[in-house]
Amino acid sequence: MTTDRNRFTILTAFGAIYFLWGGTYIAIALGIQSIPPFILMGARSVIGGALLLLFSKLRGDAPRPAGDWGIAAISGIFLFVGCHGALAYAERFVPSGLSAVVLATIPFWIILVNLMIGRREPLQRLLGLLPGFVGVALIAWPGGSSSSAAPPLPMMLLLLASALSWALGTVYSQSRGGPIPSHDLAGMQLLCGGSALLLLGVFAGELISFTPRQVTIISLAGLLYLALFGSAVANTAYLWLLDRMPASLVLPIPS
């Protein structure tokens, strides 16, 4: 009975991240119609993180020590500034479907990072991911796209860098964040990464021409989906799975 329950919980967590993160690319495209990208991604992360930490407080959980916040800050910047912030910026120039294809290289990066830090990874797993990585490179290369308007190469490189950033944050979370409960770690990562994204938006000048009154209902719906489902629920499920499965097997395409 316990084994069946564990299997069901794992399948539910996988379903949550695959289904919920599958919809975030559309939600981002809707959100950036009237919300600047760094503000959008920062707001979604801060709201999602605040909800998770409120959940912990209502449960009566003790506040996490400063060392845990340091781990969350480092991993949160890799995950949400380096990946989500770059993704939202690039989606102004690259279709959301193509962005999802490029971020599908994340399992390749995770295995590569693990190998670089001395962790053993099955060679066949890396070789199995190489064809997909080469396919993405062909799409990103000038003239490699079959569409009449090829995606800008700098934006494609930015998307690849965002995939690498997610891989770094994932490996760091898995190696240092194990003792921290999944919902607490997700909440702290989201709050730290989201705050950094909001500051980045300020320094990038996004507040100069932005007012909340210009936000459309469609963009607001996108933001709420990203905050509740794409951040609070999916990130908690993702970190919970990282405690139980190899990172390269957990990954759908995060956004």
C-alpha positions as CSV (number, residue, x, y, z in Angstrom):
1,M,0.0,0.0,0.0
2,T,2.8,2.4,0.9
3,T,4.6,1.7,-2.3
4,D,1.5,2.3,-4.4
5,R,0.9,5.6,-2.5
6,N,4.5,6.7,-3.1
7,R,4.2,5.8,-6.8
8,F,1.0,7.8,-7.1
9,T,2.5,10.8,-5.3
10,I,5.5,10.8,-7.7
11,L,3.3,10.5,-10.7
12,T,1.2,13.4,-9.4
13,A,4.3,15.5,-9.0
14,F,5.5,14.7,-12.5
15,G,2.0,15.5,-13.9
16,A,2.1,18.9,-12.1
17,I,5.4,20.1,-13.5
18,Y,4.8,18.8,-17.0
19,F,1.2,20.1,-17.3
20,L,1.6,23.3,-15.4
21,W,5.0,24.3,-16.9
22,G,3.7,23.4,-20.3
23,G,1.2,26.3,-20.0
24,T,3.7,28.9,-18.7
25,Y,5.2,29.7,-22.1
26,I,1.8,30.9,-23.3
27,A,1.2,32.7,-20.0
28,I,4.5,34.5,-20.4
29,A,3.6,35.5,-24.0
30,L,0.3,36.9,-22.7
31,G,1.9,38.6,-19.7
32,I,4.6,40.5,-21.6
33,Q,1.9,42.1,-23.8
34,S,1.5,44.8,-21.2
35,I,4.0,44.0,-18.5
36,P,7.7,44.5,-18.9
37,P,9.5,41.1,-18.8
38,F,11.7,41.5,-15.7
39,I,8.8,43.0,-13.7
40,L,6.5,40.2,-14.9
41,M,8.9,37.4,-13.9
42,G,9.9,39.1,-10.7
43,A,6.2,39.7,-9.6
44,R,5.3,36.1,-10.4
45,S,8.2,34.8,-8.3
46,V,7.6,37.1,-5.4
47,I,3.9,36.3,-5.2
48,G,4.5,32.6,-5.6
49,G,7.2,32.6,-2.9
50,A,5.1,34.7,-0.5
51,L,2.3,32.2,-0.8
52,L,4.5,29.3,0.0
53,L,6.1,31.0,3.0
54,L,2.6,32.0,4.2
55,F,1.7,28.3,3.9
56,S,4.7,27.4,6.1
57,K,3.8,30.0,8.7
58,L,0.1,28.8,8.8
59,R,1.4,25.3,9.4
60,G,3.4,26.6,12.3
61,D,6.8,25.8,10.8
62,A,9.8,27.5,12.4
63,P,11.6,30.2,10.4
64,R,14.5,28.9,8.3
65,P,18.1,29.8,9.5
66,A,20.2,32.3,7.7
67,G,22.3,29.6,6.1
68,D,19.2,28.2,4.3
69,W,18.4,31.6,3.0
70,G,22.0,31.8,1.5
71,I,21.4,28.5,-0.3
72,A,18.0,29.7,-1.5
73,A,19.4,33.0,-2.7
74,I,22.2,31.5,-4.8
75,S,20.0,28.8,-6.4
76,G,17.1,31.3,-6.8
77,I,19.3,33.7,-8.8
78,F,20.4,30.9,-11.1
79,L,16.9,29.5,-11.5
80,F,14.8,32.7,-11.8
81,V,17.1,35.5,-12.8
82,G,19.4,33.5,-15.1
83,C,16.7,31.3,-16.5
84,H,13.2,32.9,-16.2
85,G,14.4,36.5,-16.6
86,A,16.4,35.7,-19.7
87,L,13.5,33.6,-21.1
88,A,10.9,36.4,-20.6
89,Y,13.3,38.9,-22.3
90,A,14.0,36.6,-25.2
91,E,10.3,35.8,-25.8
92,R,9.9,39.4,-27.0
93,F,11.9,38.3,-30.1
94,V,11.6,34.5,-30.3
95,P,8.3,32.6,-30.5
96,S,7.3,30.8,-27.3
97,G,7.3,27.4,-29.0
98,L,10.9,27.9,-30.2
99,S,11.8,29.0,-26.7
100,A,10.5,25.8,-25.3
101,V,12.5,23.8,-27.8
102,V,15.7,25.5,-26.8
103,L,15.1,25.1,-23.1
104,A,14.6,21.4,-23.8
105,T,18.5,21.2,-23.7
106,I,18.4,21.6,-19.9
107,P,18.8,17.8,-19.2
108,F,22.0,17.9,-21.4
109,W,23.4,20.8,-19.4
110,I,22.5,19.1,-16.1
111,I,24.4,16.0,-17.0
112,L,27.4,18.1,-18.3
113,V,27.5,20.1,-15.1
114,N,27.4,16.9,-13.0
115,L,30.2,15.5,-15.0
116,M,32.3,18.7,-14.5
117,I,31.9,18.6,-10.7
118,G,32.9,14.9,-10.6
119,R,29.5,13.2,-10.3
120,R,29.0,10.1,-12.3
121,E,26.4,10.1,-15.0
122,P,25.6,7.2,-17.4
123,L,27.5,7.9,-20.7
124,Q,24.6,6.6,-22.7
125,R,22.3,9.2,-21.2
126,L,24.5,12.0,-22.4
127,L,24.9,10.4,-25.8
128,G,21.2,10.1,-26.0
129,L,20.7,13.8,-25.5
130,L,23.4,14.9,-28.0
131,P,21.2,14.6,-31.1
132,G,18.6,16.9,-29.6
133,F,21.3,19.4,-28.6
134,V,22.7,19.4,-32.2
135,G,19.1,19.9,-33.5
136,V,18.7,23.0,-31.4
137,A,22.1,24.3,-32.6
138,L,21.0,23.9,-36.2
139,I,17.8,25.9,-35.5
140,A,19.8,28.6,-33.7
141,W,22.4,28.9,-36.5
142,P,21.7,31.7,-39.0
143,G,19.9,30.2,-41.9
144,G,19.2,27.0,-40.0
145,S,15.5,27.9,-39.5
146,S,13.1,27.0,-42.2
147,S,10.9,30.0,-41.5
148,S,11.3,33.2,-43.6
149,A,12.2,35.2,-40.5
150,A,15.1,33.4,-38.7
151,P,15.3,33.9,-34.9
152,P,17.9,36.4,-33.8
153,L,21.1,34.6,-33.0
154,P,21.8,36.6,-29.8
155,M,18.4,35.7,-28.4
156,M,18.9,32.0,-29.2
157,L,22.3,32.2,-27.4
158,L,20.5,33.9,-24.5
159,L,18.0,31.1,-24.3
160,L,20.8,28.5,-24.3
161,A,22.5,30.5,-21.5
162,S,19.2,30.5,-19.6
163,A,19.0,26.7,-19.9
164,L,22.5,26.4,-18.5
165,S,21.6,28.7,-15.7
166,W,18.6,26.5,-14.7
167,A,20.9,23.5,-14.8
168,L,23.4,25.2,-12.4
169,G,20.6,26.2,-10.1
170,T,19.2,22.6,-10.1
171,V,22.5,20.9,-9.4
172,Y,23.2,23.4,-6.6
173,S,19.7,22.9,-5.1
174,Q,20.1,19.1,-5.2
175,S,23.5,19.2,-3.6
176,R,22.9,21.8,-0.9
177,G,19.2,22.1,-0.4
178,G,18.3,18.5,0.6
179,P,17.7,19.2,4.3
180,I,15.3,22.0,3.6
181,P,11.6,21.1,3.1
182,S,10.6,21.4,-0.6
183,H,7.9,24.1,0.0
184,D,10.2,26.2,2.1
185,L,13.1,26.0,-0.3
186,A,10.8,26.8,-3.3
187,G,9.3,29.7,-1.4
188,M,12.7,31.2,-0.4
189,Q,14.2,30.6,-3.9
190,L,11.2,32.4,-5.5
191,L,11.3,35.3,-3.1
192,C,15.1,35.8,-3.5
193,G,15.1,35.3,-7.2
194,G,12.0,37.4,-7.7
195,S,13.3,40.3,-5.7
196,A,16.5,40.3,-7.8
197,L,14.4,40.3,-10.9
198,L,12.4,43.3,-9.7
199,L,15.6,45.2,-9.0
200,L,16.9,44.2,-12.4
201,G,13.7,45.7,-13.9
202,V,14.3,48.9,-12.1
203,F,17.9,49.2,-13.3
204,A,16.8,48.3,-16.8
205,G,14.4,51.2,-16.8
206,E,11.3,49.2,-17.0
207,L,9.5,51.3,-14.4
208,I,10.0,54.5,-16.4
209,S,7.2,53.8,-18.9
210,F,5.2,51.3,-16.9
211,T,2.1,51.9,-14.8
212,P,-0.2,49.3,-13.3
213,R,-3.1,50.9,-15.1
214,Q,-1.8,49.7,-18.5
215,V,-1.9,46.0,-17.5
216,T,-4.6,44.2,-19.5
217,I,-6.9,41.5,-18.1
218,I,-5.2,39.0,-20.4
219,S,-1.7,39.9,-19.0
220,L,-3.1,39.9,-15.4
221,A,-4.5,36.4,-16.0
222,G,-1.1,35.3,-17.3
223,L,0.7,36.7,-14.3
224,L,-1.7,35.0,-11.8
225,Y,-1.3,31.7,-13.6
226,L,2.5,32.1,-13.5
227,A,2.5,33.0,-9.8
228,L,0.1,30.3,-8.5
229,F,0.6,27.3,-10.8
230,G,3.9,28.0,-12.6
231,S,5.8,29.1,-9.5
232,A,4.2,28.0,-6.2
233,V,2.8,24.6,-7.2
234,A,5.2,23.5,-10.0
235,N,8.4,24.6,-8.3
236,T,7.5,22.8,-5.0
237,A,6.7,19.6,-7.0
238,Y,10.0,20.0,-8.9
239,L,12.1,20.3,-5.7
240,W,10.3,17.5,-4.1
241,L,11.1,15.3,-7.0
242,L,14.8,16.3,-7.0
243,D,15.0,14.8,-3.5
244,R,13.9,11.5,-4.9
245,M,15.0,11.2,-8.6
246,P,18.1,12.1,-10.7
247,A,17.8,15.7,-11.9
248,S,18.2,14.8,-15.6
249,L,15.1,12.6,-15.4
250,V,12.9,15.1,-13.6
251,L,13.1,17.8,-16.1
252,P,10.3,18.9,-18.3
253,I,10.9,22.3,-19.8
254,P,10.7,24.9,-16.9
255,S,9.4,28.4,-17.4
